[in-house]
Amino acid sequence: MTARQPNQILNIPNILTMMRIASIPLLAALLMSPSRSAGFWAAALFSVASITDWLDGYLARKMGIVTIFGKFLDPIADKLIVMAALIMMLPFNRVPAWMVLVILGREIIITGLRGIASSEGIVIQASDLGKYKTIFQIVAIIGLVLHYNYNWFFGISHILLTVNMHNVGMFFLWIATALTVWSGVDYLARFIRIIVR
């Protein structure tokens, strides 16, 4: 019997994933305040966490240390931090409750279906729709967390542009919600096709 590798869990990609989960309480604490400064730091923290989402997967493949633990924990970390951000913004009416319900409901349903498929030895690959959904969710959340007007000065053309980040966030959240439903229906359809064979 092969000895268990000591880096099975404690490797760089998995540590990054665990750090992303560990950042959730701090993100939630920052989002308890509707202030501009709290929103700025929450957006910065969420952005760094989102970068580590890409980085841990890249490093795992590059270093050849893709583990079962990492495969299990990484998508959970992604869902937890997204849902934490959306739920913490609800009391300040920065995000429609029905959109949060749709996004949360989709994740619960798809996670359940993945569990059923896995128990039957079936692997249903994630589609590109799911990846696009995640990207739009991240951009939307950053905009919604920043919330306030921000001035962008273009020195060469001497143009001062005021951007309402809440509106930017909502624009991307509408797209993210549509992709959430679309990717959910797509996964459900592929699940049903495999099950009824």
C-alpha positions as CSV (number, residue, x, y, z in Angstrom):
1,M,0.0,0.0,0.0
2,T,1.4,3.4,-1.0
3,A,2.2,5.8,1.9
4,R,0.0,8.8,2.1
5,Q,1.7,11.9,0.7
6,P,2.3,14.6,3.4
7,N,1.4,17.3,0.9
8,Q,-2.0,15.7,0.2
9,I,-3.7,18.6,2.0
10,L,-1.1,21.1,3.0
11,N,0.2,22.3,-0.3
12,I,0.2,25.8,-1.7
13,P,-3.1,25.6,-3.8
14,N,-5.0,24.1,-0.9
15,I,-3.6,26.6,1.6
16,L,-4.8,29.4,-0.8
17,T,-8.2,27.9,-0.9
18,M,-8.3,27.7,2.9
19,M,-7.2,31.3,3.2
20,R,-10.1,32.3,0.9
21,I,-12.5,30.6,3.3
22,A,-10.8,32.1,6.3
23,S,-11.3,35.6,4.8
24,I,-15.1,35.2,4.8
25,P,-15.6,36.3,8.4
26,L,-13.5,39.5,7.8
27,L,-15.5,40.2,4.6
28,A,-18.7,39.8,6.5
29,A,-17.5,42.1,9.2
30,L,-16.6,44.8,6.7
31,L,-20.0,44.5,5.0
32,M,-21.8,45.0,8.2
33,S,-21.1,48.7,7.7
34,P,-22.6,50.6,4.8
35,S,-19.7,53.2,4.8
36,R,-17.7,54.0,1.8
37,S,-14.4,53.0,3.4
38,A,-15.7,49.6,4.6
39,G,-17.0,49.0,1.1
40,F,-13.7,49.8,-0.4
41,W,-11.8,47.4,1.8
42,A,-14.4,44.7,1.4
43,A,-14.1,45.1,-2.4
44,A,-10.3,44.9,-2.1
45,L,-10.5,41.7,0.0
46,F,-13.0,40.1,-2.3
47,S,-10.9,41.0,-5.3
48,V,-7.8,39.4,-3.7
49,A,-9.8,36.3,-2.8
50,S,-11.1,36.1,-6.4
51,I,-7.6,36.2,-7.7
52,T,-6.6,33.3,-5.4
53,D,-9.5,31.3,-6.9
54,W,-7.8,31.4,-10.3
55,L,-4.3,31.1,-8.8
56,D,-4.9,28.0,-6.7
57,G,-6.2,26.1,-9.7
58,Y,-3.4,27.3,-11.9
59,L,-0.7,26.3,-9.4
60,A,-2.4,22.9,-8.7
61,R,-2.2,22.1,-12.4
62,K,1.3,23.6,-12.9
63,M,2.8,21.8,-9.9
64,G,0.9,18.6,-10.6
65,I,-0.7,18.5,-7.2
66,V,-4.4,18.3,-7.9
67,T,-5.9,16.6,-4.9
68,I,-9.3,15.2,-4.0
69,F,-9.3,17.6,-1.0
70,G,-8.7,20.5,-3.3
71,K,-11.3,19.4,-5.8
72,F,-13.8,19.2,-2.9
73,L,-12.9,22.4,-1.1
74,D,-12.3,24.9,-4.0
75,P,-15.9,25.1,-5.4
76,I,-17.2,25.3,-1.8
77,A,-14.9,28.2,-1.1
78,D,-16.1,30.0,-4.2
79,K,-19.8,29.5,-3.4
80,L,-19.3,30.5,0.3
81,I,-17.6,33.8,-0.4
82,V,-20.0,34.8,-3.2
83,M,-23.0,34.0,-1.0
84,A,-21.5,35.7,2.0
85,A,-21.0,38.9,0.1
86,L,-24.5,38.9,-1.5
87,I,-26.3,38.0,1.8
88,M,-24.4,40.7,3.8
89,M,-25.6,43.3,1.3
90,L,-29.3,42.4,1.7
91,P,-29.9,44.6,4.8
92,F,-28.7,47.7,2.9
93,N,-30.9,46.9,-0.2
94,R,-27.9,46.9,-2.4
95,V,-29.0,43.6,-4.1
96,P,-32.5,42.3,-4.8
97,A,-33.5,39.5,-2.5
98,W,-35.0,37.4,-5.4
99,M,-31.7,37.5,-7.3
100,V,-29.8,36.2,-4.2
101,L,-32.5,33.5,-3.9
102,V,-32.1,32.4,-7.5
103,I,-28.3,32.3,-7.2
104,L,-28.3,30.5,-3.9
105,G,-31.0,28.1,-5.1
106,R,-29.1,27.2,-8.2
107,E,-25.9,26.4,-6.3
108,I,-27.8,24.2,-3.8
109,I,-29.6,22.3,-6.6
110,I,-26.4,21.8,-8.7
111,T,-24.3,20.8,-5.7
112,G,-27.0,18.2,-4.8
113,L,-27.1,16.9,-8.4
114,R,-23.3,16.7,-8.5
115,G,-23.4,14.7,-5.2
116,I,-25.9,12.2,-6.7
117,A,-23.9,11.9,-9.9
118,S,-20.7,11.3,-8.0
119,S,-22.2,8.7,-5.8
120,E,-23.2,6.8,-9.0
121,G,-19.7,7.2,-10.4
122,I,-20.8,9.7,-13.0
123,V,-18.7,12.8,-13.8
124,I,-20.5,15.7,-15.4
125,Q,-18.0,18.3,-16.5
126,A,-18.6,21.9,-15.8
127,S,-19.5,23.9,-18.9
128,D,-18.1,27.3,-20.0
129,L,-21.4,28.8,-18.9
130,G,-20.6,28.2,-15.3
131,K,-17.2,29.9,-15.7
132,Y,-18.8,32.9,-17.3
133,K,-21.4,33.0,-14.6
134,T,-18.7,33.1,-12.0
135,I,-16.8,35.9,-13.7
136,F,-19.9,38.1,-14.0
137,Q,-20.8,37.4,-10.4
138,I,-17.4,38.5,-9.2
139,V,-17.5,41.8,-11.2
140,A,-21.1,42.4,-10.1
141,I,-20.2,41.9,-6.4
142,I,-17.2,44.2,-6.6
143,G,-19.4,47.0,-8.1
144,L,-22.2,46.5,-5.6
145,V,-19.8,46.5,-2.6
146,L,-18.2,49.7,-3.8
147,H,-21.7,51.1,-4.3
148,Y,-21.0,54.8,-4.3
149,N,-20.1,57.3,-7.0
150,Y,-16.4,57.3,-8.0
151,N,-14.7,59.9,-10.1
152,W,-12.3,58.7,-12.8
153,F,-10.0,61.4,-14.2
154,F,-8.4,60.9,-17.7
155,G,-5.5,63.3,-17.6
156,I,-4.6,63.2,-21.3
157,S,-8.1,64.3,-22.5
158,H,-8.9,66.2,-19.3
159,I,-12.1,64.3,-18.8
160,L,-13.7,63.7,-15.4
161,L,-16.1,60.8,-15.5
162,T,-18.3,60.0,-12.5
163,V,-19.3,56.3,-12.3
164,N,-22.0,55.0,-10.0
165,M,-20.6,51.6,-9.0
166,H,-24.0,50.3,-7.7
167,N,-25.4,50.7,-11.3
168,V,-22.3,49.0,-12.7
169,G,-22.7,46.2,-10.2
170,M,-26.4,45.8,-11.0
171,F,-25.7,45.7,-14.7
172,F,-23.4,42.8,-14.3
173,L,-25.6,41.1,-11.7
174,W,-28.5,40.9,-14.2
175,I,-26.1,39.2,-16.7
176,A,-24.8,36.9,-13.9
177,T,-28.4,36.0,-12.8
178,A,-29.3,35.1,-16.4
179,L,-26.2,33.0,-16.8
180,T,-26.9,31.4,-13.4
181,V,-30.3,30.2,-14.6
182,W,-29.0,29.2,-18.0
183,S,-26.0,27.2,-16.7
184,G,-28.3,25.6,-14.1
185,V,-30.8,24.4,-16.7
186,D,-28.0,23.3,-18.9
187,Y,-26.4,21.2,-16.1
188,L,-29.9,19.7,-15.2
189,A,-30.5,18.8,-18.8
190,R,-27.2,17.0,-19.1
191,F,-27.8,15.3,-15.8
192,I,-31.2,14.0,-16.9
193,R,-29.8,12.8,-20.3
194,I,-27.1,10.7,-18.6
195,I,-29.5,9.3,-15.9
196,V,-32.2,8.2,-18.3
197,R,-29.8,6.4,-20.7
